[in-house]
Amino acid sequence: MRTILTILLAFAAGVLLMLLLPGRAGLPSSANPSAPVAATSTTVLSGNSAPDEASSSGTAADSGDDWPNAGPTPEQVIYAQPRMIHDALAKLTPRVAGKPNLYLLAFAGDGGEDVFRNEAEYAAQLFAKRFGATAHSIVLENNPATLATHPLASWSNLEAALDGLDKTMQPDQDILLLYVTSHGGEDHNLLVDMDPLPLDQIGAQDLADILAKRHFKWKVVVVNACYSGGFVPPLQGPGTLVLTAARSDRSSFGCGSDSDITYFGRAWLVDALNRTDNFVDAFKQASAEIRQWETQDKLTPSEPQIDIGSGIESQLALWRKGFTPGPAVAFKPAVPAPAGTAGTAQ
């Protein structure tokens, strides 16, 4: 009898322990987030002035899990992607006939830091509110807080979104603006990460090949990452404006888990494009502003790069004739994932 009672009590205790354990049954545990492939800065930018401090670091998080405890499982997220891309394309605002339209595709590659999500979502808000009905946007992003609301920033989704835009846009008139924000490496690869999903990284030649497969005559490609100047040679060409946050052998600054937006994102998107609708003029203003911040903080200059292909400035000028710029759009960081659902990163 004692043996039977002991067995029954042990079984009951085991069941009670399982019920009291936190978390959700069946949720796969994930590994530590991938190490960044470029230097980062852990500085919060506020207003139009330079941050108080800036430092660069190439270390990954000591520990942490970027997957939320509440929400879809990794498998559910993967299988939802075709539907989410379809829905994102279906939600594009109607094209304005008889005028060049601009289609923004924002790609926030690293799911370990909110700074990239903030930048991509702000870009979409800025273009919708400031540049009128001829501006349309899609956001692809890796972030624990948006796994159920935004398509992933992945190689496959990038191609799928571009295929959808290729069918939507008027090839002789409309302009694609691809805005990529993530960590970048000295080998000119972008970090694409939403741990534990096995996402492919995207290199400079990869991105050029992806774009070359589509029929985009007019393109603006912005690569906001360390060492992003290495993207200029494969991307440059007629009808293409290429902007990068740094030269091929330099770090850019302003990313990190303590930052709301990168130096380049603050300078080009928030400060410059709220003053002018000319992308080239905005780049010049942003470069000067970044140089001031880096001098103040005694950082090695990032030296943002620009390449202007034939014809693109004229086409952008035609697009600008189709709207009257709206008022400045204030930057506000997106609401992060609830505390405890994602680990700190980098």
C-alpha positions in Angstrom: 0.0 0.0 0.0 2.8 2.4 0.9 4.5 1.8 -2.5 1.2 2.5 -4.3 0.6 5.7 -2.3 4.2 6.8 -3.0 3.8 6.3 -6.7 0.5 8.2 -6.8 2.0 11.1 -4.8 5.0 11.3 -7.1 2.8 11.4 -10.2 0.6 14.1 -8.7 3.6 16.2 -7.8 4.9 15.9 -11.4 1.6 17.0 -12.9 1.5 20.0 -10.5 5.1 21.0 -11.4 4.3 20.9 -15.1 1.3 23.2 -14.6 3.3 25.7 -12.6 6.2 26.0 -15.1 6.2 29.3 -17.0 6.1 29.4 -20.8 4.0 27.8 -23.5 4.1 24.1 -24.1 5.4 23.1 -27.5 7.4 26.4 -28.1 10.8 25.5 -29.5 13.7 26.9 -27.6 16.0 29.1 -29.6 19.8 29.6 -29.7 21.5 32.8 -28.9 21.1 35.5 -31.6 23.8 35.5 -34.3 26.7 37.7 -33.7 26.7 41.0 -35.5 28.9 41.3 -38.6 29.8 44.9 -38.1 30.7 47.5 -35.6 27.7 49.1 -33.7 27.1 52.2 -31.7 25.0 52.1 -28.6 23.8 55.7 -28.7 20.3 57.1 -28.4 19.8 59.9 -30.9 17.4 62.6 -29.8 16.3 65.7 -31.6 18.6 67.1 -34.3 21.7 67.2 -32.2 24.4 64.6 -31.9 24.2 62.1 -29.1 26.1 62.6 -25.9 28.2 59.4 -26.3 29.0 57.0 -29.1 30.9 53.8 -29.0 31.4 51.0 -31.5 31.4 47.3 -30.5 31.5 44.1 -32.5 30.4 41.8 -29.8 27.2 39.8 -29.7 24.9 39.4 -26.7 26.2 37.2 -24.0 22.9 35.5 -23.7 19.3 36.0 -24.7 16.4 34.7 -26.8 14.8 36.9 -29.4 11.7 34.7 -29.8 8.7 35.9 -27.7 7.0 33.4 -25.3 3.6 34.6 -26.4 2.7 34.6 -30.1 3.1 32.3 -33.1 5.7 29.5 -33.1 8.6 29.6 -35.6 6.8 27.1 -37.8 3.6 29.1 -37.8 5.6 32.2 -38.7 7.3 30.5 -41.6 4.1 29.1 -43.1 2.3 32.4 -42.7 4.8 34.3 -44.9 3.1 33.8 -48.4 -0.2 35.0 -47.0 1.5 38.0 -45.2 3.3 39.1 -48.4 0.1 38.8 -50.4 -1.8 40.9 -47.8 0.9 43.5 -47.7 0.8 43.9 -51.5 -3.0 44.0 -51.4 -2.9 46.9 -48.9 -0.8 49.2 -51.1 -2.6 52.4 -51.8 -4.0 52.8 -55.3 -1.5 54.0 -57.9 -2.1 57.6 -59.1 -2.6 57.5 -62.9 -0.7 59.9 -65.2 2.1 60.6 -62.8 5.3 58.9 -61.7 4.7 57.0 -58.4 7.2 55.9 -55.9 7.1 52.6 -54.1 9.1 52.2 -50.9 10.2 48.7 -49.8 11.7 49.0 -46.3 13.8 46.0 -45.2 14.8 45.8 -41.5 17.2 42.8 -41.3 18.2 42.2 -37.7 15.6 41.1 -35.3 17.9 41.5 -32.3 17.6 45.3 -32.1 14.5 47.5 -32.2 16.5 50.3 -34.0 16.1 48.7 -37.4 12.3 48.2 -37.0 12.0 51.8 -35.8 13.7 53.0 -38.9 11.7 50.9 -41.4 8.4 51.8 -39.9 9.2 55.5 -39.7 10.2 55.5 -43.3 6.8 54.2 -44.3 5.1 56.7 -42.1 7.2 59.6 -43.5 6.5 58.8 -47.1 2.8 58.3 -46.6 2.3 61.5 -44.7 4.8 63.8 -46.3 4.9 62.7 -50.0 1.3 62.2 -50.7 -0.8 59.8 -52.7 2.0 59.0 -55.2 4.1 57.3 -52.5 3.3 53.7 -51.5 5.1 51.5 -49.0 5.7 47.9 -47.8 7.7 47.1 -44.6 9.5 43.8 -44.2 11.0 43.5 -40.7 12.5 41.0 -38.3 11.4 41.8 -34.8 9.8 39.8 -31.9 7.0 42.3 -31.6 5.8 42.1 -35.2 6.0 38.4 -36.1 2.2 38.3 -36.6 1.8 41.8 -38.2 4.6 42.3 -40.7 6.2 39.9 -43.2 9.7 38.8 -42.3 12.7 40.6 -43.8 14.1 37.6 -45.6 15.7 36.8 -48.9 12.5 35.0 -50.1 10.2 37.7 -48.9 12.3 40.4 -50.6 12.0 38.6 -53.9 8.3 38.0 -53.4 7.6 41.6 -52.6 9.7 42.8 -55.5 7.8 40.4 -57.8 4.5 41.9 -56.6 5.8 45.4 -57.1 7.1 44.5 -60.5 3.5 43.6 -61.5 2.0 46.7 -59.9 4.4 49.5 -61.0 4.4 51.2 -64.4 8.0 50.3 -65.5 8.7 53.4 -67.6 7.4 55.9 -65.0 7.4 54.5 -61.4 10.4 54.5 -59.0 11.4 51.8 -56.6 13.0 52.9 -53.4 14.6 50.0 -51.5 15.6 51.0 -48.0 17.7 48.4 -46.3 18.8 48.8 -42.7 20.8 46.2 -40.6 24.3 45.4 -39.5 26.8 45.0 -42.3 30.1 43.2 -42.4 33.5 43.9 -43.9 32.7 41.2 -46.5 29.8 43.4 -47.6 27.1 41.0 -46.3 24.0 42.2 -44.5 22.9 40.5 -41.3 19.5 38.9 -41.8 18.4 37.4 -38.5 15.3 36.3 -36.6 16.6 33.6 -34.3 16.0 30.6 -34.5 14.7 30.9 -38.1 17.4 29.8 -40.6 17.5 33.0 -42.7 19.9 33.5 -45.6 22.3 36.4 -45.5 22.3 38.9 -48.4 25.6 40.1 -49.9 26.2 43.1 -52.2 26.2 41.0 -55.4 23.2 39.0 -54.2 21.2 42.2 -53.9 22.3 43.4 -57.3 21.3 40.1 -58.8 17.9 40.1 -57.1 17.1 43.6 -58.5 18.5 42.7 -62.0 15.9 40.0 -62.4 13.1 42.5 -62.2 12.0 45.2 -64.6 12.7 48.3 -62.5 14.0 51.0 -64.8 14.1 53.6 -62.0 15.6 52.7 -58.7 16.8 54.4 -55.5 18.7 51.9 -53.3 19.6 53.0 -49.8 21.8 50.6 -47.8 22.2 51.7 -44.1 24.8 49.4 -42.6 28.4 49.3 -41.7 30.8 48.9 -44.7 27.8 49.5 -47.0 29.9 51.4 -49.5 30.8 48.0 -50.9 27.3 47.8 -52.3 27.8 50.7 -54.6 29.8 48.9 -57.4 27.4 46.1 -58.1 24.3 48.3 -57.7 25.3 51.4 -59.7 24.1 51.9 -63.2 21.7 54.0 -65.4 18.5 55.0 -63.8 19.8 54.1 -60.3 20.6 56.3 -57.3 22.6 54.5 -54.6 23.1 55.9 -51.1 25.0 54.2 -48.4 25.6 55.0 -44.7 29.4 54.4 -44.9 32.2 53.8 -47.3 33.3 50.2 -48.1 35.9 50.0 -45.3 34.2 52.1 -42.5 31.6 51.5 -39.8 28.5 53.6 -39.5 27.0 54.5 -36.1 23.9 54.7 -34.1 22.7 51.1 -33.9 22.6 49.0 -30.7 20.0 47.9 -28.2 20.1 51.3 -26.5 19.5 53.3 -29.7 16.2 54.4 -31.2 17.5 55.1 -34.7 20.8 55.1 -36.5 22.9 58.1 -37.3 22.1 57.8 -41.0 18.4 57.1 -40.4 18.1 60.2 -38.2 20.1 62.4 -40.5 18.6 61.4 -43.9 15.1 60.3 -43.0 14.1 62.4 -39.9 16.2 65.6 -40.3 16.9 66.0 -44.0 13.7 64.6 -45.7 11.6 66.6 -43.4 13.3 69.7 -44.8 13.5 68.7 -48.5 11.9 66.2 -50.8 15.0 66.0 -53.0 16.9 62.8 -52.1 20.3 64.0 -53.3 20.0 67.3 -51.4 18.9 65.3 -48.3 21.9 63.1 -48.6 24.2 66.1 -48.7 22.6 67.6 -45.6 22.7 64.2 -43.8 26.4 63.7 -44.6 27.3 67.1 -43.2 25.2 66.4 -40.1 26.7 62.9 -39.5 30.2 64.4 -40.0 29.5 66.9 -37.2 28.3 64.2 -34.8 31.3 62.0 -35.5 33.7 64.9 -35.0 32.1 65.8 -31.8 32.3 62.2 -30.5 35.8 61.6 -31.9 34.7 58.7 -34.1 36.4 57.5 -37.3 34.3 59.2 -40.1 31.9 56.8 -41.8 31.9 58.8 -45.0 28.5 58.0 -46.5 28.6 57.3 -50.3 26.4 58.3 -53.2 26.3 57.3 -56.9 23.9 59.0 -59.3 23.1 57.0 -62.4 22.0 58.7 -65.6 18.4 59.8 -65.7 17.3 59.1 -62.2 17.5 62.7 -61.0 15.2 63.9 -63.8 12.7 61.1 -63.0 12.7 61.9 -59.3 12.1 65.6 -60.2 9.0 64.5 -62.3 7.8 62.5 -59.3 8.2 65.6 -57.0 6.0 67.6 -59.4 3.1 65.3 -58.6 2.7 66.3 -55.0 3.0 69.1 -52.5 5.1 68.0 -49.5 3.2 67.7 -46.3 4.3 68.9 -42.8 7.3 67.4 -41.0 6.6 64.0 -39.5 7.9 63.5 -36.0 10.0 60.4 -35.2 8.6 58.2 -32.5 10.1 54.8 -31.7 7.8 51.8 -32.1 6.4 50.1 -29.1 8.9 47.2 -28.2 8.0 43.7 -27.4 6.7 43.3 -23.8 9.5 42.9 -21.2 10.5 39.4 -20.7 9.5 38.1 -24.2 12.8 38.9 -25.9 16.3 38.9 -24.8 18.6 41.9 -25.0 20.9 41.8 -28.0 24.2 43.3 -28.9 
